[in-house]
């Protein structure tokens, strides 16, 4: 397993496989609207993926505030098989 910063390609892979990450929590596409591209493009230093065999198996999107020493975790997703 590799822990890396998320890329645009990772973001697209995650969007394409949302049912595999979110099926256990109800209608899997209900989280699509929470997957904001800016979390990877603008806050890429705090958007991470766990990769196994070249595929994203888990991810964390969030950011660290600039005004206060506080962080915000927006989404954490893990593939059903993991």
TORTI-863480 format. One record per atom (N, C-alpha, C): x, y, z; residue in one letter; chain; residue number from 1; atom name. Coordinates in nm, 4 decimals. Example, Ala and Ser with C-alpha at 12.3 -4.5 7.8 and 13.67 -1.06 7.14 Angstrom:
BEGIN
PT  1.3190  -0.5690  0.7800  a  A  1  N
PT  1.2300  -0.4500  0.7800  a  A  1  CA
PT  1.3200  -0.3300  0.7800  a  A  1  C
PT  1.2850  -0.2250  0.7080  s  A  2  N
PT  1.3670  -0.1060  0.7140  s  A  2  CA
PT  1.2900  0.0030  0.7870  s  A  2  C
END
This chain:
BEGIN
PT  0.0839  -0.1182  0.0000  x  A  1  N
PT  0.0000  0.0000  0.0000  x  A  1  CA
PT  0.0880  0.1239  0.0000  x  A  1  C
PT  0.0383  0.2260  -0.0694  x  A  2  N
PT  0.1080  0.3529  -0.0764  x  A  2  CA
PT  0.0137  0.4649  -0.0330  x  A  2  C
PT  0.0656  0.5566  0.0454  x  A  3  N
PT  -0.0087  0.6740  0.0919  x  A  3  CA
PT  0.0468  0.7933  0.0155  x  A  3  C
PT  -0.0383  0.8595  -0.0657  x  A  4  N
PT  0.0095  0.9664  -0.1536  x  A  4  CA
PT  -0.0897  1.0815  -0.1584  x  A  4  C
PT  -0.0434  1.1940  -0.2076  x  A  5  N
PT  -0.1349  1.3054  -0.2340  x  A  5  CA
PT  -0.2244  1.2699  -0.3522  x  A  5  C
PT  -0.3472  1.3127  -0.3450  x  A  6  N
PT  -0.4446  1.2841  -0.4512  x  A  6  CA
PT  -0.4144  1.3687  -0.5746  x  A  6  C
PT  -0.4345  1.3091  -0.6896  x  A  7  N
PT  -0.4179  1.3782  -0.8169  x  A  7  CA
PT  -0.5544  1.3940  -0.8844  x  A  7  C
PT  -0.5561  1.4680  -0.9938  x  A  8  N
PT  -0.6793  1.4824  -1.0712  x  A  8  CA
PT  -0.7271  1.3459  -1.1218  x  A  8  C
PT  -0.6330  1.2629  -1.1668  x  A  9  N
PT  -0.6681  1.1280  -1.2134  x  A  9  CA
PT  -0.7293  1.0454  -1.1003  x  A  9  C
PT  -0.6761  1.0592  -0.9788  x  A  10  N
PT  -0.7337  0.9885  -0.8633  x  A  10  CA
PT  -0.8764  1.0355  -0.8380  x  A  10  C
PT  -0.8970  1.1662  -0.8463  x  A  11  N
PT  -1.0302  1.2234  -0.8255  x  A  11  CA
PT  -1.1298  1.1651  -0.9245  x  A  11  C
PT  -1.0905  1.1572  -1.0506  x  A  12  N
PT  -1.1784  1.1005  -1.1530  x  A  12  CA
PT  -1.2047  0.9518  -1.1291  x  A  12  C
PT  -1.1039  0.8789  -1.0845  x  A  13  N
PT  -1.1228  0.7363  -1.0516  x  A  13  CA
PT  -1.2227  0.7209  -0.9377  x  A  13  C
PT  -1.2087  0.8031  -0.8355  x  A  14  N
PT  -1.3000  0.7979  -0.7211  x  A  14  CA
PT  -1.4431  0.8262  -0.7651  x  A  14  C
PT  -1.4617  0.9320  -0.8455  x  A  15  N
PT  -1.5964  0.9646  -0.8932  x  A  15  CA
PT  -1.6561  0.8510  -0.9746  x  A  15  C
PT  -1.5740  0.7863  -1.0562  x  A  16  N
PT  -1.6231  0.6761  -1.1384  x  A  16  CA
PT  -1.6585  0.5520  -1.0594  x  A  16  C
PT  -1.6008  0.5394  -0.9397  x  A  17  N
PT  -1.6227  0.4206  -0.8561  x  A  17  CA
PT  -1.6965  0.4512  -0.7262  x  A  17  C
PT  -1.7704  0.5605  -0.7205  x  A  18  N
PT  -1.8396  0.5969  -0.5957  x  A  18  CA
PT  -1.9215  0.4834  -0.5357  x  A  18  C
PT  -1.9934  0.4039  -0.6139  x  A  19  N
PT  -2.0706  0.2951  -0.5521  x  A  19  CA
PT  -1.9834  0.1990  -0.4708  x  A  19  C
PT  -1.8599  0.1781  -0.5138  x  A  20  N
PT  -1.7714  0.0873  -0.4407  x  A  20  CA
PT  -1.7235  0.1481  -0.3095  x  A  20  C
PT  -1.7155  0.2791  -0.3036  x  A  21  N
PT  -1.6722  0.3464  -0.1804  x  A  21  CA
PT  -1.7878  0.3721  -0.0845  x  A  21  C
PT  -1.9105  0.3920  -0.1354  x  A  22  N
PT  -2.0198  0.4409  -0.0519  x  A  22  CA
PT  -2.1453  0.3538  -0.0500  x  A  22  C
PT  -2.1452  0.2395  -0.1120  x  A  23  N
PT  -2.2669  0.1579  -0.1212  x  A  23  CA
PT  -2.3208  0.1144  0.0142  x  A  23  C
PT  -2.2355  0.0973  0.1123  x  A  24  N
PT  -2.2825  0.0479  0.2413  x  A  24  CA
PT  -2.3540  0.1546  0.3235  x  A  24  C
PT  -2.3519  0.2797  0.2784  x  A  25  N
PT  -2.4117  0.3866  0.3589  x  A  25  CA
PT  -2.5418  0.4404  0.2980  x  A  25  C
PT  -2.6071  0.3607  0.2184  x  A  26  N
PT  -2.7325  0.4053  0.1579  x  A  26  CA
PT  -2.7145  0.4282  0.0096  x  A  26  C
PT  -2.7983  0.5101  -0.0493  x  A  27  N
PT  -2.7851  0.5370  -0.1929  x  A  27  CA
PT  -2.6462  0.5932  -0.2241  x  A  27  C
PT  -2.5691  0.5162  -0.2980  x  A  28  N
PT  -2.4278  0.5483  -0.3156  x  A  28  CA
PT  -2.4009  0.6815  -0.3842  x  A  28  C
PT  -2.4911  0.7281  -0.4678  x  A  29  N
PT  -2.4652  0.8529  -0.5403  x  A  29  CA
PT  -2.5024  0.9766  -0.4590  x  A  29  C
PT  -2.5539  0.9582  -0.3387  x  A  30  N
PT  -2.5911  1.0744  -0.2580  x  A  30  CA
PT  -2.4708  1.1568  -0.2159  x  A  30  C
PT  -2.3524  1.0996  -0.2200  x  A  31  N
PT  -2.2320  1.1732  -0.1806  x  A  31  CA
PT  -2.1646  1.2439  -0.2976  x  A  31  C
PT  -2.2114  1.2217  -0.4199  x  A  32  N
PT  -2.1471  1.2821  -0.5368  x  A  32  CA
PT  -2.1354  1.4336  -0.5230  x  A  32  C
PT  -2.2390  1.4975  -0.4753  x  A  33  N
PT  -2.2379  1.6436  -0.4655  x  A  33  CA
PT  -2.1397  1.6958  -0.3601  x  A  33  C
PT  -2.0865  1.6102  -0.2750  x  A  34  N
PT  -1.9884  1.6512  -0.1742  x  A  34  CA
PT  -1.8447  1.6353  -0.2215  x  A  34  C
PT  -1.8262  1.5785  -0.3370  x  A  35  N
PT  -1.6920  1.5586  -0.3924  x  A  35  CA
PT  -1.6546  1.6796  -0.4763  x  A  35  C
PT  -1.6109  1.7842  -0.4089  x  A  36  N
PT  -1.5770  1.9104  -0.4736  x  A  36  CA
PT  -1.4373  1.9021  -0.5354  x  A  36  C
PT  -1.4240  1.9359  -0.6621  x  A  37  N
PT  -1.2913  1.9313  -0.7258  x  A  37  CA
PT  -1.1877  2.0200  -0.6567  x  A  37  C
PT  -1.2315  2.1325  -0.5981  x  A  38  N
PT  -1.1346  2.2223  -0.5358  x  A  38  CA
PT  -1.0600  2.1562  -0.4200  x  A  38  C
PT  -1.1180  2.0535  -0.3600  x  A  39  N
PT  -1.0494  1.9857  -0.2499  x  A  39  CA
PT  -0.9230  1.9149  -0.2964  x  A  39  C
PT  -0.9173  1.8787  -0.4229  x  A  40  N
PT  -0.7968  1.8179  -0.4800  x  A  40  CA
PT  -0.7124  1.9237  -0.5502  x  A  40  C
PT  -0.7774  2.0146  -0.6224  x  A  41  N
PT  -0.7040  2.1115  -0.7037  x  A  41  CA
PT  -0.6481  2.2285  -0.6222  x  A  41  C
PT  -0.7237  2.2801  -0.5272  x  A  42  N
PT  -0.6796  2.3950  -0.4483  x  A  42  CA
PT  -0.6179  2.3553  -0.3146  x  A  42  C
PT  -0.6605  2.2436  -0.2588  x  A  43  N
PT  -0.6089  2.1962  -0.1296  x  A  43  CA
PT  -0.5416  2.0605  -0.1467  x  A  43  C
PT  -0.4707  2.0458  -0.2559  x  A  44  N
PT  -0.4082  1.9178  -0.2888  x  A  44  CA
PT  -0.3068  1.8686  -0.1884  x  A  44  C
PT  -0.2514  1.9603  -0.1082  x  A  45  N
PT  -0.1546  1.9148  -0.0082  x  A  45  CA
PT  -0.2221  1.8518  0.1130  x  A  45  C
PT  -0.3562  1.8543  0.1179  x  A  46  N
PT  -0.4286  1.7866  0.2261  x  A  46  CA
PT  -0.5363  1.6927  0.1718  x  A  46  C
PT  -0.5191  1.6494  0.0475  x  A  47  N
PT  -0.6068  1.5487  -0.0135  x  A  47  CA
PT  -0.5203  1.4257  -0.0396  x  A  47  C
PT  -0.5561  1.3139  0.0197  x  A  48  N
PT  -0.4710  1.1953  0.0159  x  A  48  CA
PT  -0.5457  1.0724  -0.0348  x  A  48  C
PT  -0.4696  0.9817  -0.0918  x  A  49  N
PT  -0.5231  0.8517  -0.1321  x  A  49  CA
PT  -0.4332  0.7422  -0.0777  x  A  49  C
PT  -0.4932  0.6267  -0.0576  x  A  50  N
PT  -0.4184  0.5046  -0.0304  x  A  50  CA
PT  -0.4356  0.4197  -0.1553  x  A  50  C
PT  -0.3237  0.3763  -0.2094  x  A  51  N
PT  -0.3239  0.3035  -0.3356  x  A  51  CA
PT  -0.2692  0.1628  -0.3124  x  A  51  C
PT  -0.3319  0.0667  -0.3811  x  A  52  N
PT  -0.2844  -0.0715  -0.3768  x  A  52  CA
PT  -0.2943  -0.1271  -0.5181  x  A  52  C
PT  -0.1848  -0.1763  -0.5700  x  A  53  N
PT  -0.1850  -0.2304  -0.7051  x  A  53  CA
PT  -0.2232  -0.1281  -0.8102  x  A  53  C
PT  -0.1936  -0.0021  -0.7871  x  A  54  N
PT  -0.2239  0.1034  -0.8819  x  A  54  CA
PT  -0.3622  0.1634  -0.8693  x  A  54  C
PT  -0.4496  0.1031  -0.7897  x  A  55  N
PT  -0.5866  0.1528  -0.7735  x  A  55  CA
PT  -0.6027  0.2242  -0.6396  x  A  55  C
PT  -0.6863  0.3264  -0.6380  x  A  56  N
PT  -0.7187  0.3956  -0.5135  x  A  56  CA
PT  -0.8101  0.3046  -0.4319  x  A  56  C
PT  -0.7700  0.2742  -0.3082  x  A  57  N
PT  -0.8545  0.1915  -0.2214  x  A  57  CA
PT  -0.9162  0.2714  -0.1068  x  A  57  C
PT  -0.8633  0.3926  -0.0838  x  A  58  N
PT  -0.9173  0.4795  0.0207  x  A  58  CA
PT  -0.8733  0.6223  -0.0079  x  A  58  C
PT  -0.9483  0.7175  0.0464  x  A  59  N
PT  -0.9106  0.8579  0.0281  x  A  59  CA
PT  -0.9592  0.9428  0.1443  x  A  59  C
PT  -0.8937  1.0567  0.1598  x  A  60  N
PT  -0.9292  1.1565  0.2595  x  A  60  CA
PT  -0.9159  1.2928  0.1931  x  A  60  C
PT  -1.0237  1.3719  0.1977  x  A  61  N
PT  -1.0214  1.5085  0.1462  x  A  61  CA
PT  -1.0512  1.6028  0.2620  x  A  61  C
PT  -0.9710  1.7047  0.2756  x  A  62  N
PT  -0.9922  1.8036  0.3809  x  A  62  CA
PT  -0.9029  1.9232  0.3574  x  A  62  C
PT  -0.8880  2.0050  0.4595  x  A  63  N
PT  -0.7960  2.1171  0.4496  x  A  63  CA
PT  -0.7615  2.1663  0.5890  x  A  63  C
PT  -0.6574  2.2474  0.5954  x  A  64  N
PT  -0.6125  2.3087  0.7200  x  A  64  CA
PT  -0.6444  2.4574  0.7112  x  A  64  C
PT  -0.7088  2.5103  0.8127  x  A  65  N
PT  -0.7466  2.6514  0.8141  x  A  65  CA
PT  -0.6227  2.7396  0.8247  x  A  65  C
PT  -0.6313  2.8589  0.7697  x  A  66  N
PT  -0.5188  2.9517  0.7782  x  A  66  CA
PT  -0.5317  3.0479  0.8963  x  A  66  C
PT  -0.6533  3.0755  0.9411  x  A  67  N
PT  -0.6742  3.1696  1.0506  x  A  67  CA
PT  -0.6543  3.1060  1.1883  x  A  67  C
PT  -0.6791  2.9789  1.1990  x  A  68  N
PT  -0.6695  2.9076  1.3265  x  A  68  CA
PT  -0.5931  2.7774  1.3043  x  A  68  C
PT  -0.5297  2.7251  1.4058  x  A  69  N
PT  -0.4606  2.5954  1.3907  x  A  69  CA
PT  -0.5591  2.4788  1.4014  x  A  69  C
PT  -0.6418  2.4657  1.2979  x  A  70  N
PT  -0.7448  2.3633  1.2989  x  A  70  CA
PT  -0.7567  2.3036  1.1586  x  A  70  C
PT  -0.7903  2.1770  1.1526  x  A  71  N
PT  -0.8111  2.1107  1.0252  x  A  71  CA
PT  -0.9553  2.0645  1.0124  x  A  71  C
PT  -0.9951  2.0385  0.8895  x  A  72  N
PT  -1.1308  1.9942  0.8598  x  A  72  CA
PT  -1.1222  1.8733  0.7681  x  A  72  C
PT  -1.1809  1.7632  0.8111  x  A  73  N
PT  -1.1899  1.6439  0.7265  x  A  73  CA
PT  -1.3276  1.6463  0.6626  x  A  73  C
PT  -1.3289  1.6529  0.5306  x  A  74  N
PT  -1.4549  1.6648  0.4576  x  A  74  CA
PT  -1.5100  1.5278  0.4176  x  A  74  C
PT  -1.4260  1.4424  0.3625  x  A  75  N
PT  -1.4693  1.3096  0.3193  x  A  75  CA
PT  -1.3602  1.2074  0.3471  x  A  75  C
PT  -1.4008  1.0901  0.3893  x  A  76  N
PT  -1.3133  0.9740  0.3985  x  A  76  CA
PT  -1.3888  0.8595  0.3339  x  A  76  C
PT  -1.3288  0.7987  0.2336  x  A  77  N
PT  -1.3934  0.6877  0.1656  x  A  77  CA
PT  -1.3008  0.5682  0.1577  x  A  77  C
PT  -1.3571  0.4493  0.1733  x  A  78  N
PT  -1.2803  0.3242  0.1667  x  A  78  CA
PT  -1.3606  0.2266  0.0817  x  A  78  C
PT  -1.2928  0.1593  -0.0103  x  A  79  N
PT  -1.3612  0.0604  -0.0940  x  A  79  CA
PT  -1.4204  -0.0496  -0.0059  x  A  79  C
PT  -1.5339  -0.1009  -0.0474  x  A  80  N
PT  -1.6053  -0.2020  0.0301  x  A  80  CA
PT  -1.5197  -0.3245  0.0624  x  A  80  C
PT  -1.4329  -0.3647  -0.0272  x  A  81  N
PT  -1.3497  -0.4828  -0.0054  x  A  81  CA
PT  -1.2377  -0.4596  0.0964  x  A  81  C
PT  -1.2191  -0.3374  0.1379  x  A  82  N
PT  -1.1109  -0.3076  0.2321  x  A  82  CA
PT  -1.1643  -0.2593  0.3648  x  A  82  C
END
